[in-house]
Amino acid sequence: MKDENKKSSPVIRVLSLILILVYLVLLGIFIYFMISGSEYLLAMLFVIIVYPIILYVFVWLKKVFSNKE
């Protein structure tokens, strides 16, 4: 295996940082909805649970389809 595959490009690092920041914002909105008693609390809980699952599926599919051995 080459070492080039293990290095991540700056674009991927920035994208991952943006995705983490988006998740933190979603968590903040969820906490705000909990405190305020909003009617959208369950919908936001669904988003909080599904968001990491979707990201994991994208990473897994990338590994599956980029396997060139």
CNS distance restraints for C-alpha pairs under 8 A (distance, minus, plus):
assign (resid   1 and name CA) (resid   5 and name CA) 7.71 0.50 0.50
assign (resid   2 and name CA) (resid   6 and name CA) 7.58 0.50 0.50
assign (resid   3 and name CA) (resid   7 and name CA) 6.76 0.50 0.50
assign (resid   8 and name CA) (resid  12 and name CA) 6.38 0.50 0.50
assign (resid   8 and name CA) (resid  13 and name CA) 6.88 0.50 0.50
assign (resid   9 and name CA) (resid  13 and name CA) 6.52 0.50 0.50
assign (resid  10 and name CA) (resid  14 and name CA) 6.16 0.50 0.50
assign (resid  11 and name CA) (resid  15 and name CA) 6.12 0.50 0.50
assign (resid  12 and name CA) (resid  16 and name CA) 6.05 0.50 0.50
assign (resid  13 and name CA) (resid  17 and name CA) 6.16 0.50 0.50
assign (resid  14 and name CA) (resid  18 and name CA) 6.18 0.50 0.50
assign (resid  15 and name CA) (resid  19 and name CA) 6.23 0.50 0.50
assign (resid  16 and name CA) (resid  20 and name CA) 6.20 0.50 0.50
assign (resid  17 and name CA) (resid  21 and name CA) 6.20 0.50 0.50
assign (resid  18 and name CA) (resid  22 and name CA) 6.15 0.50 0.50
assign (resid  19 and name CA) (resid  23 and name CA) 6.27 0.50 0.50
assign (resid  20 and name CA) (resid  24 and name CA) 6.27 0.50 0.50
assign (resid  21 and name CA) (resid  25 and name CA) 6.23 0.50 0.50
assign (resid  22 and name CA) (resid  26 and name CA) 6.23 0.50 0.50
assign (resid  23 and name CA) (resid  27 and name CA) 6.21 0.50 0.50
assign (resid  23 and name CA) (resid  48 and name CA) 7.73 0.50 0.50
assign (resid  23 and name CA) (resid  51 and name CA) 7.79 0.50 0.50
assign (resid  24 and name CA) (resid  28 and name CA) 6.22 0.50 0.50
assign (resid  25 and name CA) (resid  29 and name CA) 6.22 0.50 0.50
assign (resid  26 and name CA) (resid  30 and name CA) 6.11 0.50 0.50
assign (resid  26 and name CA) (resid  44 and name CA) 7.94 0.50 0.50
assign (resid  26 and name CA) (resid  48 and name CA) 6.88 0.50 0.50
assign (resid  27 and name CA) (resid  31 and name CA) 6.21 0.50 0.50
assign (resid  27 and name CA) (resid  48 and name CA) 6.99 0.50 0.50
assign (resid  28 and name CA) (resid  32 and name CA) 6.19 0.50 0.50
assign (resid  29 and name CA) (resid  33 and name CA) 6.14 0.50 0.50
assign (resid  30 and name CA) (resid  34 and name CA) 6.24 0.50 0.50
assign (resid  30 and name CA) (resid  41 and name CA) 6.81 0.50 0.50
assign (resid  30 and name CA) (resid  44 and name CA) 6.00 0.50 0.50
assign (resid  30 and name CA) (resid  45 and name CA) 6.99 0.50 0.50
assign (resid  30 and name CA) (resid  48 and name CA) 7.91 0.50 0.50
assign (resid  31 and name CA) (resid  35 and name CA) 6.29 0.50 0.50
assign (resid  32 and name CA) (resid  36 and name CA) 6.04 0.50 0.50
assign (resid  33 and name CA) (resid  37 and name CA) 5.68 0.50 0.50
assign (resid  33 and name CA) (resid  38 and name CA) 5.07 0.50 0.50
assign (resid  33 and name CA) (resid  40 and name CA) 7.21 0.50 0.50
assign (resid  33 and name CA) (resid  41 and name CA) 5.69 0.50 0.50
assign (resid  34 and name CA) (resid  38 and name CA) 6.86 0.50 0.50
assign (resid  34 and name CA) (resid  41 and name CA) 6.52 0.50 0.50
assign (resid  37 and name CA) (resid  41 and name CA) 7.40 0.50 0.50
assign (resid  40 and name CA) (resid  44 and name CA) 6.17 0.50 0.50
assign (resid  41 and name CA) (resid  45 and name CA) 6.15 0.50 0.50
assign (resid  42 and name CA) (resid  46 and name CA) 6.24 0.50 0.50
assign (resid  43 and name CA) (resid  47 and name CA) 6.43 0.50 0.50
assign (resid  44 and name CA) (resid  48 and name CA) 6.14 0.50 0.50
assign (resid  45 and name CA) (resid  49 and name CA) 6.26 0.50 0.50
assign (resid  46 and name CA) (resid  50 and name CA) 6.03 0.50 0.50
assign (resid  47 and name CA) (resid  51 and name CA) 5.74 0.50 0.50
assign (resid  48 and name CA) (resid  52 and name CA) 7.51 0.50 0.50
assign (resid  49 and name CA) (resid  53 and name CA) 7.13 0.50 0.50
assign (resid  50 and name CA) (resid  54 and name CA) 6.20 0.50 0.50
assign (resid  51 and name CA) (resid  55 and name CA) 6.40 0.50 0.50
assign (resid  52 and name CA) (resid  56 and name CA) 6.07 0.50 0.50
assign (resid  53 and name CA) (resid  57 and name CA) 6.23 0.50 0.50
assign (resid  54 and name CA) (resid  58 and name CA) 6.34 0.50 0.50
assign (resid  55 and name CA) (resid  59 and name CA) 6.34 0.50 0.50
assign (resid  56 and name CA) (resid  60 and name CA) 6.07 0.50 0.50
assign (resid  57 and name CA) (resid  61 and name CA) 6.02 0.50 0.50
assign (resid  58 and name CA) (resid  62 and name CA) 6.16 0.50 0.50
assign (resid  59 and name CA) (resid  63 and name CA) 6.38 0.50 0.50
assign (resid  60 and name CA) (resid  64 and name CA) 6.22 0.50 0.50
assign (resid  61 and name CA) (resid  65 and name CA) 6.08 0.50 0.50
assign (resid  62 and name CA) (resid  66 and name CA) 5.85 0.50 0.50
assign (resid  63 and name CA) (resid  67 and name CA) 6.25 0.50 0.50
